Amino acid sequence: MIRSATCFSKMATMISGSSLLLLGACEKPSSQALASPPPAEQNRSGQLTSGLQFKQRQIEFLNRIRDADPQKQVIDRAMLNEQNELGLILDRSVEMNRIPDLMRTMLTQMAREFPGQDLTVIAYTPSNPPRKVGTAYLNSRTKEMNYVPEY
């Protein structure tokens, strides 16, 4: 419990210094996944480039999250889906009362990386299958953050 609290404090400090808090159990994506498109698809270059740049930003965001906590003391896995919703599988040592602060921190970091977008962060238990414990939302227009616990 003390180890978890110490790690949470250290990670919060890293976040304020523009580092990110999350990590993932998934491997870092290879640059092969971002290879140049086939010639037929290069005609739609504006749309394709924009999509590839967005995907690259997502990958970089997840890698910063993973690099911030290589020991996985707070988050076991972090992933972004097609709707740019961040899913976090939390470590068993994370106390339920700490989750809202963690979610607010993650929304703040996501808002910096993906400005002008409504954002969602969903926290899960490390069970099999993972069980949702809470969802945080950021309204990009009003900058209002809401957390809805599931327990």
CYANA upper distance limits for C-alpha pairs under 8 A (distance plus 0.5 A):
  1 MET  CA      5 ALA  CA      6.78
  1 MET  CA     93 SER  CA      7.08
  2 ILE  CA      6 THR  CA      6.55
  3 ARG  CA      7 CYS  CA      6.58
  4 SER  CA      8 PHE  CA      6.51
  4 SER  CA     73 GLN  CA      7.00
  4 SER  CA     74 VAL  CA      7.68
  4 SER  CA     93 SER  CA      6.61
  4 SER  CA     94 VAL  CA      7.21
  5 ALA  CA      9 SER  CA      6.68
  6 THR  CA     10 LYS  CA      6.72
  7 CYS  CA     11 MET  CA      6.52
  7 CYS  CA     73 GLN  CA      7.14
  7 CYS  CA     74 VAL  CA      7.94
  8 PHE  CA     12 ALA  CA      6.55
  8 PHE  CA     74 VAL  CA      7.32
  9 SER  CA     13 THR  CA      6.76
 10 LYS  CA     14 MET  CA      6.81
 11 MET  CA     15 ILE  CA      6.71
 11 MET  CA     20 LEU  CA      8.25
 11 MET  CA     21 LEU  CA      6.15
 11 MET  CA     68 ALA  CA      7.57
 11 MET  CA     69 ASP  CA      7.74
 12 ALA  CA     16 SER  CA      6.89
 12 ALA  CA     21 LEU  CA      7.43
 13 THR  CA     17 GLY  CA      6.94
 14 MET  CA     18 SER  CA      7.15
 14 MET  CA     19 SER  CA      5.55
 14 MET  CA     20 LEU  CA      7.18
 14 MET  CA     21 LEU  CA      7.72
 14 MET  CA     68 ALA  CA      7.81
 15 ILE  CA     19 SER  CA      4.86
 15 ILE  CA     20 LEU  CA      5.31
 15 ILE  CA     21 LEU  CA      6.45
 15 ILE  CA    105 THR  CA      8.30
 15 ILE  CA    109 GLN  CA      8.47
 19 SER  CA     64 ARG  CA      7.37
 19 SER  CA     65 ILE  CA      8.09
 19 SER  CA     68 ALA  CA      7.06
 20 LEU  CA     64 ARG  CA      6.32
 20 LEU  CA     65 ILE  CA      5.25
 20 LEU  CA     68 ALA  CA      6.24
 20 LEU  CA    106 MET  CA      8.25
 20 LEU  CA    109 GLN  CA      7.50
 21 LEU  CA     65 ILE  CA      5.74
 21 LEU  CA     66 ARG  CA      8.11
 21 LEU  CA     68 ALA  CA      5.99
 21 LEU  CA     69 ASP  CA      7.01
 21 LEU  CA    106 MET  CA      7.85
 22 LEU  CA     62 LEU  CA      8.10
 22 LEU  CA     64 ARG  CA      8.20
 22 LEU  CA     65 ILE  CA      4.45
 22 LEU  CA     66 ARG  CA      5.90
 22 LEU  CA     67 ASP  CA      8.34
 22 LEU  CA     68 ALA  CA      6.90
 22 LEU  CA     69 ASP  CA      6.78
 22 LEU  CA     74 VAL  CA      7.93
 22 LEU  CA     75 ILE  CA      6.31
 22 LEU  CA     77 ARG  CA      8.21
 22 LEU  CA     78 ALA  CA      6.98
 22 LEU  CA     88 LEU  CA      8.38
 23 LEU  CA     62 LEU  CA      7.65
 23 LEU  CA     63 ASN  CA      7.92
 23 LEU  CA     64 ARG  CA      8.24
 23 LEU  CA     65 ILE  CA      5.19
 23 LEU  CA     66 ARG  CA      3.52
 23 LEU  CA     67 ASP  CA      6.88
 23 LEU  CA     68 ALA  CA      7.16
 23 LEU  CA     69 ASP  CA      6.11
 23 LEU  CA     70 PRO  CA      7.16
 23 LEU  CA     72 LYS  CA      6.99
 23 LEU  CA     75 ILE  CA      6.35
 23 LEU  CA     76 ASP  CA      7.03
 23 LEU  CA     77 ARG  CA      6.27
 23 LEU  CA     78 ALA  CA      6.22
 24 GLY  CA     62 LEU  CA      8.05
 24 GLY  CA     65 ILE  CA      7.99
 24 GLY  CA     66 ARG  CA      5.71
 24 GLY  CA     72 LYS  CA      8.25
 24 GLY  CA     75 ILE  CA      7.54
 24 GLY  CA     76 ASP  CA      6.23
 24 GLY  CA     77 ARG  CA      4.02
 24 GLY  CA     78 ALA  CA      4.96
 24 GLY  CA     79 MET  CA      7.62
 25 ALA  CA     76 ASP  CA      6.55
 25 ALA  CA     77 ARG  CA      5.36
 25 ALA  CA     78 ALA  CA      7.88
 26 CYS  CA     77 ARG  CA      7.49
 28 LYS  CA     59 ILE  CA      8.40
 28 LYS  CA     63 ASN  CA      7.08
 29 PRO  CA     33 ALA  CA      7.69
 29 PRO  CA     59 ILE  CA      7.59
 30 SER  CA     34 LEU  CA      8.30
 31 SER  CA     35 ALA  CA      7.28
 34 LEU  CA     52 LEU  CA      7.50
 34 LEU  CA     56 GLN  CA      8.14
 37 PRO  CA     41 GLU  CA      6.49
 37 PRO  CA     42 GLN  CA      6.63
 38 PRO  CA     42 GLN  CA      6.95
 39 PRO  CA     43 ASN  CA      7.82
 41 GLU  CA     45 SER  CA      7.66
 41 GLU  CA     48 LEU  CA      8.08
 42 GLN  CA     48 LEU  CA      7.92
 44 ARG  CA     48 LEU  CA      6.41
 45 SER  CA     49 THR  CA      6.01
 46 GLY  CA     50 SER  CA      6.62
 47 GLN  CA     51 GLY  CA      6.73
 48 LEU  CA     52 LEU  CA      6.62
 49 THR  CA     53 GLN  CA      6.47
 50 SER  CA     54 PHE  CA      6.65
 51 GLY  CA     55 LYS  CA      6.68
 52 LEU  CA     56 GLN  CA      6.53
 53 GLN  CA     57 ARG  CA      6.68
 54 PHE  CA     58 GLN  CA      6.79
 55 LYS  CA     59 ILE  CA      6.74
 56 GLN  CA     60 GLU  CA      6.63
 57 ARG  CA     61 PHE  CA      6.52
 57 ARG  CA    113 GLU  CA      8.17
 58 GLN  CA     62 LEU  CA      6.74
 58 GLN  CA     80 LEU  CA      7.74
 58 GLN  CA     84 ASN  CA      8.50
 59 ILE  CA     63 ASN  CA      6.61
 60 GLU  CA     64 ARG  CA      6.71
 61 PHE  CA     65 ILE  CA      6.84
 61 PHE  CA    113 GLU  CA      7.91
 62 LEU  CA     66 ARG  CA      6.65
 62 LEU  CA     78 ALA  CA      7.40
 62 LEU  CA     79 MET  CA      7.49
 62 LEU  CA     80 LEU  CA      8.33
 63 ASN  CA     67 ASP  CA      6.49
 64 ARG  CA     68 ALA  CA      6.67
 65 ILE  CA     69 ASP  CA      7.61
 65 ILE  CA     78 ALA  CA      8.25
 66 ARG  CA     70 PRO  CA      6.67
 66 ARG  CA     78 ALA  CA      8.16
 69 ASP  CA     73 GLN  CA      7.31
 69 ASP  CA     74 VAL  CA      7.97
 69 ASP  CA     75 ILE  CA      8.30
 72 LYS  CA     76 ASP  CA      5.78
 72 LYS  CA     91 ASP  CA      7.66
 73 GLN  CA     91 ASP  CA      6.77
 73 GLN  CA     93 SER  CA      8.02
 74 VAL  CA     90 LEU  CA      6.45
 74 VAL  CA     91 ASP  CA      5.63
 74 VAL  CA     93 SER  CA      7.74
 74 VAL  CA     94 VAL  CA      6.61
 75 ILE  CA     88 LEU  CA      7.07
 75 ILE  CA     89 ILE  CA      6.34
 75 ILE  CA     90 LEU  CA      4.75
 75 ILE  CA     91 ASP  CA      5.58
 76 ASP  CA     88 LEU  CA      8.05
 76 ASP  CA     89 ILE  CA      5.96
 76 ASP  CA     90 LEU  CA      5.98
 76 ASP  CA     91 ASP  CA      5.92
 76 ASP  CA    126 PRO  CA      7.97
 77 ARG  CA     88 LEU  CA      6.29
 77 ARG  CA     89 ILE  CA      5.57
 77 ARG  CA     90 LEU  CA      7.64
 78 ALA  CA     86 LEU  CA      7.48
 78 ALA  CA     87 GLY  CA      6.18
 78 ALA  CA     88 LEU  CA      5.20
 78 ALA  CA     89 ILE  CA      7.01
 79 MET  CA     86 LEU  CA      6.23
 79 MET  CA     87 GLY  CA      5.74
 79 MET  CA     88 LEU  CA      7.24
 80 LEU  CA     84 ASN  CA      5.93
 80 LEU  CA     85 GLU  CA      5.91
 80 LEU  CA     86 LEU  CA      5.08
 80 LEU  CA     87 GLY  CA      6.69
 81 ASN  CA     85 GLU  CA      6.03
 81 ASN  CA     86 LEU  CA      7.34
 81 ASN  CA     87 GLY  CA      8.38
 84 ASN  CA    119 LEU  CA      7.86
 84 ASN  CA    120 THR  CA      8.24
 85 GLU  CA    119 LEU  CA      7.01
 85 GLU  CA    120 THR  CA      5.50
 85 GLU  CA    121 VAL  CA      6.34
 85 GLU  CA    122 ILE  CA      8.00
 86 LEU  CA    120 THR  CA      6.81
 86 LEU  CA    121 VAL  CA      5.16
 86 LEU  CA    122 ILE  CA      6.73
 87 GLY  CA    121 VAL  CA      6.36
 87 GLY  CA    122 ILE  CA      5.36
 87 GLY  CA    123 ALA  CA      6.54
 87 GLY  CA    124 TYR  CA      7.98
 88 LEU  CA    121 VAL  CA      7.95
 88 LEU  CA    122 ILE  CA      6.62
 88 LEU  CA    123 ALA  CA      5.29
 88 LEU  CA    124 TYR  CA      6.47
 89 ILE  CA    123 ALA  CA      6.46
 89 ILE  CA    124 TYR  CA      5.18
 89 ILE  CA    125 THR  CA      6.21
 89 ILE  CA    126 PRO  CA      6.15
 89 ILE  CA    130 PRO  CA      7.84
 90 LEU  CA     94 VAL  CA      7.23
 90 LEU  CA    123 ALA  CA      7.23
 90 LEU  CA    124 TYR  CA      6.58
 90 LEU  CA    125 THR  CA      6.21
 90 LEU  CA    126 PRO  CA      6.58
 91 ASP  CA    125 THR  CA      7.89
 91 ASP  CA    126 PRO  CA      6.88
 92 ARG  CA    125 THR  CA      7.74
 92 ARG  CA    126 PRO  CA      7.12
 94 VAL  CA     98 ARG  CA      7.41
 94 VAL  CA     99 ILE  CA      7.96
 95 GLU  CA     99 ILE  CA      7.48
 98 ARG  CA    102 LEU  CA      6.90
 99 ILE  CA    103 MET  CA      6.60
 99 ILE  CA    123 ALA  CA      8.44
 99 ILE  CA    134 GLY  CA      8.46
100 PRO  CA    104 ARG  CA      6.71
100 PRO  CA    136 ALA  CA      8.31
100 PRO  CA    147 TYR  CA      6.92
101 ASP  CA    105 THR  CA      6.66
102 LEU  CA    106 MET  CA      6.74
103 MET  CA    107 LEU  CA      6.65
103 MET  CA    121 VAL  CA      7.09
103 MET  CA    123 ALA  CA      8.39
103 MET  CA    135 THR  CA      8.44
103 MET  CA    136 ALA  CA      6.61
103 MET  CA    147 TYR  CA      8.19
104 ARG  CA    108 THR  CA      6.67
104 ARG  CA    136 ALA  CA      7.77
104 ARG  CA    145 MET  CA      7.73
105 THR  CA    109 GLN  CA      6.85
106 MET  CA    110 MET  CA      6.57
106 MET  CA    121 VAL  CA      7.91
107 LEU  CA    111 ALA  CA      6.49
107 LEU  CA    119 LEU  CA      7.44
107 LEU  CA    120 THR  CA      7.87
107 LEU  CA    121 VAL  CA      7.37
107 LEU  CA    136 ALA  CA      8.11
107 LEU  CA    137 TYR  CA      8.02
107 LEU  CA    138 LEU  CA      7.17
107 LEU  CA    145 MET  CA      8.49
108 THR  CA    112 ARG  CA      7.01
109 GLN  CA    113 GLU  CA      6.97
110 MET  CA    114 PHE  CA      6.25
110 MET  CA    115 PRO  CA      8.32
110 MET  CA    119 LEU  CA      7.99
111 ALA  CA    115 PRO  CA      5.54
111 ALA  CA    116 GLY  CA      7.97
111 ALA  CA    117 GLN  CA      7.85
111 ALA  CA    119 LEU  CA      7.93
111 ALA  CA    140 SER  CA      8.42
115 PRO  CA    140 SER  CA      8.08
116 GLY  CA    140 SER  CA      5.86
116 GLY  CA    141 ARG  CA      7.80
117 GLN  CA    139 ASN  CA      8.15
117 GLN  CA    140 SER  CA      5.89
118 ASP  CA    137 TYR  CA      7.93
118 ASP  CA    138 LEU  CA      6.09
118 ASP  CA    139 ASN  CA      5.45
118 ASP  CA    140 SER  CA      5.35
118 ASP  CA    141 ARG  CA      8.42
119 LEU  CA    137 TYR  CA      6.19
119 LEU  CA    138 LEU  CA      5.54
119 LEU  CA    139 ASN  CA      7.38
119 LEU  CA    140 SER  CA      7.95
120 THR  CA    135 THR  CA      7.52
120 THR  CA    136 ALA  CA      6.16
120 THR  CA    137 TYR  CA      5.14
120 THR  CA    138 LEU  CA      7.01
121 VAL  CA    135 THR  CA      6.24
121 VAL  CA    136 ALA  CA      5.64
121 VAL  CA    137 TYR  CA      7.09
122 ILE  CA    132 LYS  CA      7.62
122 ILE  CA    133 VAL  CA      8.29
122 ILE  CA    134 GLY  CA      6.42
122 ILE  CA    135 THR  CA      4.93
122 ILE  CA    136 ALA  CA      6.90
123 ALA  CA    132 LYS  CA      6.40
123 ALA  CA    133 VAL  CA      6.14
123 ALA  CA    134 GLY  CA      5.82
123 ALA  CA    135 THR  CA      6.80
124 TYR  CA    130 PRO  CA      6.15
124 TYR  CA    131 ARG  CA      5.68
124 TYR  CA    132 LYS  CA      4.81
124 TYR  CA    133 VAL  CA      5.82
124 TYR  CA    134 GLY  CA      7.74
125 THR  CA    130 PRO  CA      5.75
125 THR  CA    131 ARG  CA      5.70
125 THR  CA    132 LYS  CA      6.97
125 THR  CA    133 VAL  CA      7.16
126 PRO  CA    130 PRO  CA      6.02
126 PRO  CA    131 ARG  CA      8.09
127 SER  CA    131 ARG  CA      7.12
132 LYS  CA    150 GLU  CA      7.02
133 VAL  CA    149 PRO  CA      6.42
133 VAL  CA    150 GLU  CA      5.23
133 VAL  CA    151 TYR  CA      6.40
134 GLY  CA    147 TYR  CA      7.47
134 GLY  CA    148 VAL  CA      6.03
134 GLY  CA    149 PRO  CA      4.63
134 GLY  CA    150 GLU  CA      5.48
134 GLY  CA    151 TYR  CA      8.11
135 THR  CA    147 TYR  CA      6.20
135 THR  CA    148 VAL  CA      5.75
135 THR  CA    149 PRO  CA      6.96
135 THR  CA    150 GLU  CA      8.20
136 ALA  CA    145 MET  CA      7.47
136 ALA  CA    146 ASN  CA      5.97
136 ALA  CA    147 TYR  CA      4.71
136 ALA  CA    148 VAL  CA      6.75
137 TYR  CA    145 MET  CA      6.00
137 TYR  CA    146 ASN  CA      5.69
137 TYR  CA    147 TYR  CA      6.95
138 LEU  CA    143 LYS  CA      6.72
138 LEU  CA    144 GLU  CA      6.18
138 LEU  CA    145 MET  CA      5.02
138 LEU  CA    146 ASN  CA      7.15
139 ASN  CA    143 LYS  CA      5.71
139 ASN  CA    144 GLU  CA      5.86
139 ASN  CA    145 MET  CA      7.10
140 SER  CA    144 GLU  CA      8.00
